[in-house]
Amino acid sequence: MDTQNPSVHPHAQTRTTGKNHPRRNTKAGGVIHDNSRHTTRFTVVGNHLAQHPELSALAIGLAVHIQSLPSGARADIRTLADRFPESPARIAAGLRELETHGYLRRTRERTESGRIVTRTVSCNQPGRHGNAPGDAPEHAPEHAPEPTAGPPARRAAEQRKKPPRRALPAVPQPGYNSPTLLQTATDVLAGLRREDPRLLLSATDAEHLAPGVAAWLERDLTPTAVRQALTSDLPAEPLYRPAALLAHRLTDRLPPLPPYRAPAEPAPVQYRVRNCDGCDRGFHSPGPGARCRDCRERPAGGPDPVRGRLEVER
């Protein structure tokens, strides 16, 4: 009865022995681990992530979820917001935390068809170029092609085949292209990045959008009012084409023209009183050396009407 049968396979252990076995913690109120060994459907997560001193609980949870996804699964803000109860703004903030600490890399790339896609790479150990055997796989790019391999000449030829940049939507045009008004509009566009760093525009984009801003300024709006209308209620997710968003807002939110106001009648001109050079009579004149109406209408060599009146009165 004491002899063991070597042909009998040992029973599978459902619980690890040793330090993982549940036992009373020596510290009152401390955590007690009741661990079981995983054999399928598990992801290895390092304590540098699970106990990160600077990451929020939301960011750590997002990192663990993304590392557990299969290659090719979507991990954009909208997909994660549909999966979890947090809002898109909080999801975006958590992803930015992971990018800051190296657990996530997101880059924008253009496909051969001209579509802009986001390459998302999940790093289970920031700072390493590759994963060790048994580590969680990195997240594959979302609908992005693999980098093209080949000689530099071939890669340069493929770069030349890429479609040109998509044109920006049309913007309203002002009634009069005043250089001063266009310069004010350009200054408004250049200052938008102070309201939101995502609204950093190129010189080409600002030149395209400036007439649209000038059309707003023509409608009796101040530069501050235009700036607030363009930067309020911006989406939380990254702005891949900020110039296109601004062009849409300039057209969609264009205010009506102000009511027509008839120009005011010019004030009558009041000239000072001067003495006529012909008869020395005082009358209103724009400048010295002028003659009164009677002297201008009197024939050359004719009697002076004023002097004649004076002689009659005598």
Secondary structure, 3 states (H helix, E strand, C coil): CCCCCCCCCCCCCCCCCHHHCCCCCCCCCCCCCCCCCCCCCCCCCCHHHHCCCCCCHHHHHHHHHHHHCCCCCCCCHHHHHHHCCCCHHHHHHHHHHHHHCCCEEEEEEECCCCCEEEEEEECCCCCCCCCCCCCCCCCCCCCCCCCCCCCHHHHHHHHHCCCCCCCCCCCCCCCCCCHHHHHHHHHHHHCHHHHCHHHCCCHHHHHHHHHHHHHHHCCCCCHHHHHHHHHCCCCCCCCCCHHHHHHHHHHHCCCCCCCCCCCCCCCCCCCCEEECCCCCCEEECCCCCCCCHHHHHCCCCCCCHHHHHHHHHC
